[in-house]
Amino acid sequence: MSESARLLFGGIEGGGTKFVCAVGTGDGEILAERRFPTTTPDETLARVVAFFKEQIQVLGPLASIGVASFGPLDPRPASAAFGYILLTPKPGWAHADIVAPLHAAIGVPIAFDTDVNGAALGEWRWGAARGLDTFIYLTIGTGIGGGALVNGKPIHGLLHPEMGHIPLPHDKVLDPFESICPFHPDCFEGLASGPAMEKRWGQKAEMLPPDHPAWELEAKYIALALRSFICTLSPQRIIIGGGVAKQPQLLPLVRSKTVASLNGYVQSPAILKEIDSFIVPPSLGGRAGVLGAIALAQQALYSATSSL
């Protein structure tokens, strides 16, 4: 067993509706886990701290903690706003400080990144992206977000990618629906998220039958987005998770429409012959986020150690 595997790491998957907290090892084994609703920042963080203090008493000290959270957020350690949720529509969470209260309570290094970057890191370590250099993890559910890893590191820059807010061609004759995004009239999330589907069709996506025209339209919008991501980031694989993407009829439609949308421009066997293994579901399922948070925690420890 490696030294990393013997250490204990805390992981937090912070979602808009629920938080998942876990303690795990460096090889991805989860030893303790707890889920609870996302309420106010103070109440939610108090429950997070209580969980970790309880587990420290049972399992032993933590080496570090990784937080993979809904956003937008500031993941840059050198920034004055590092550890904060930024301007989010989640009531009460705009400008909430996540990292400082956790560090004050637990006293270990803390990594902070988006939920999709965390899930991407989890799939790279233990799931469908093992062995890859460059790939995208996309989640389509209550919102739409994407994380991209290059050389095993999530892309950061100005802040972090906002793949759910790229513009999409919107034929309002064929689809007169108005975007639900309060910021953009024709963005990916505003047209193709779970709430957008529910508002457009009058019922939740999981209640729509497989032959409903909703799925052709949904697959079209996803394929248009994937064409943009393929042409800009050139990923070796695209992993699509989230509640909407769990519907079994969707990914086959997305694959065929992505190939058609690219129209032979990207001359790669991965697109032309192996599309079924190029656009795939997450192999970690619903655990990608919390396992990704564990992987973030390991990165936080190594960053803290290397800076000494």
N, C-alpha and C positions, 0 to 999 in steps of 0.2 A: 504493500500500500504506500502511495506517495505521501510526502509530508503534507501537501495540499489536501489530500483526501482525508487526513486525520483531523484537520482543522474544522471548526464549525462556522458556518456562514448564515447570516440572516438575509432573507429575501422578502421584498414587499412588492406585490403587484397592486398598484393603486388605480382602481377604476372609478368611473363616474357613478356607478351604482353599488359596487362592492369593493372591499379591500381583501386581499389574500396575503396572509403572513405565514412564513415558513422558516424553519431552521433545517439546514441540510449540510451535506459534506461536499468536498471538492469534486467528488465523482458523480454528483447529481442525485444522491440518495436523500430523500426527504424524510426527516426524523419526526417532525412535528409540524402541524399546519392548522390554521384557523381562518375562517371567513366571517366577515360581518359587513353590514350595510355601510355605505359611505354617507355620513351625516354631515355635521359641521367639521371644519378642520380641527378645532380643539378637542372635540369629543372623539373623532376618529383617531387622531394621533395619540390620545390618551389610551385608547384600546390597543393600539399598536405597541406602545411602550409597555403596557401591562403584560401583553403576550410575551415579549422578548425577555422581560425581567423574570417572568414565571419560568420560561424555558431555560434561562441561564441557571436558575436554581436547580433545575432537574438535570439538564444535559451538560452544563459547563459553559465557560465564557465563549463569546463570539469573537472571531477574528475581525470581522467587518460586516457591513450591511449594504445590500444593493436595493435601490428603489427604482422600480420601473412604473412610471405614473402616467395618467392621462395628462394632457397639456392644453394649450402650449405651455412650455416651461423653458427654463434656462439651464442647459446641461454643462456649461463651461465653467470649470473650477476657478478660473481667474476672474470671472465676472462678479461684480457686486451683487447681482441678482441670482447667482448660483443657488440652486436649491429651492427656488420659488416657482410656484405656478404663476403664469402670466395672465393675460386677459382672457379668461375662460367664461363661457356662458353658464357653467355650473354655479348655481347660487351660493354665495359665501366663500368661494374658493379663489377668486381673483386675487392675486398678490399674496396668497398664503405661503408662508415659509414652512417647508417640509423638513429640510435637512437640519437646520440649526436646533430645533427642539429635540429631534432624535439624537443628535450628537451630544447635546447637553445631558440627555437622560441615560444614554447607553455608553457614550465615551469611546467609540471605535470609529475607524475610517468609514465613510459613507459615499457610495457612488450614486449618481442621480441621472436618470435618462428617461426617455419616453417609453411608454408601455410597448409600443411596436418595436423600438430598437431593442428592448429587453427580450421580447419574444424572438426576434431575429437572432440575437446572441444565443438564446437557449437552443434554437434549432440548429445553429452552427456547431455548438458544442456537442449536442446529444441527439439531434433529430435529422430532418430532411436535408439539411445543408452541410452535413459533415463532409470535409474534404474539399469544399468549394472555396474559391478566392473571393468571388463577387456574386452577391445574390440579393434579392428583395424579399422581404416579408410584408405582406399586405393583409390588413384585416378589414372586413366588410361586415358591419353590424350596426350597432347604434350610431356609430360614426364610421368614417373611413380614414385610415391612417396607414402609413408605410414606413418601414425601416429598411435601410440598405447598409450592408456590411461590405467593406473593402479591406482585404488583408486582415480579416478578423476583427476589424474595428468599425463601430457605427460611424456613419457620416455625420459630422458636425461642421459648423461653419459660422454663418451669421447667427443661427440658433440651431435648428434641426430641420430635416425635410418635413414638408407638409403636403404629402402626396395626395391627400384627400381633397385638396383645394386647387388642383390644376383645372384649367378650363376644358370643357368638352364641347364638341360640336353639338348643338341642340336644335334639331328641326322641330319648330313649334307647331308646324302643321301636323306632323306625325305624332308629336308628343307635346301637347299644349301645357303640360304640367309646369308650374312655377317652382323653381328651386326653393328648398326649405332652408338653405344656408342664409343667415342674416347678413353675411358679408359679400357673397358672390352670387350673381344670378344664374350662372351656368357651371358651377364647379362639380366635380366628381361626387363629393359627399352630398351636396344639395340635390343631386339628381338620382343617386343610386344607393344611398344608405338605407338601412332598414326603415327608419322613420319616413324617408322619402317614398319608399315603396308602399308603406301603409297608408300614407296620405293620398297617394296617387290612385291606389286600387281599393281603398276602403277596408282593408284587412291586413293583418300582419303577414309578412313574407312566408313564414312557416305554415300558414293556413291556406296559401294559394296552391291549387293542384299543379302537378308537374307539367300539364299541357296548357297552362294559363299563358296568355300572351305576355304577361309580366316578365317571364323568364327570358324570352327572346330579347326584349328591350333591355333588361338588366345585363344580359351577356354582351349585348352590343356596347353599352356604356363601359363595362369593365374592359372589353377588348380594345376600345379606343384609348383608354387610360394605359393599358399595358403596352400598346404600340409606342406611346410617348416614353414610357419608362425603358423599354427595350432599346429605343433609339438614342436615349440620353445616357443611360448607365451601363448598357450592354451586360446585363446580368447573366450568369450561367444557369440560374434557375429562379423561378418566381413561385413563392409559397403563398397560398391564399387561405386565410383563416377567417374566423368571425361567424356569427350566427347565420347571416344570409348565405355565406359560402358553404354552409353545412348541407344545404339542399342538394341531393345527389344529382339532380338533372342539370345543375348550373355549370360545373366545371367543364363537362364535355362541350357544352355550347360555347363557353368562353374560349376553349382551345381552338375550335374550328373558326370562330369569328376573329380570333387574333391572327391566325394564319392568313385568313382572307384579307384582313385589314392591312397587314404588312405587304401583301401582294407580291411576294417574291423578292422584296428589297433586301432583306437580311438573309444572305445565302449561307445559312448554318444548318447542319444536320439536326441540331437540337430543335430548330423551328420546323424544318421541312419534313423530317422523318421521325423525330422523337418528341413530339409536342406533349405526349402523355406523361413523359418524365421531366418535361421542362416546366409545365404549369401543374403544380401538385398541391395537395392539402398538407397541413402541418402534421408531421409524424408524432409530435408530442401532444397533439390535441389541445385540450384546455389547460394543460400544465406548462405550455411554452412560456407564458408570462412569468410565472413564479420561478421556474427553473432558470429563465433568463435573468431574473433578479439575483438569484444565487451566483450566476456567472458574473454579473456586474460586481457583486460583492468581492469576488476573487480578484477582479481587476483593480478594485479600490485598494485592496490590501497590497497588491504588488506595486501599485503606483506610490502608496505611502512608504513602502519599504525602499523603493528605488530612489526616493527623494531624500532619504536620510544621508 
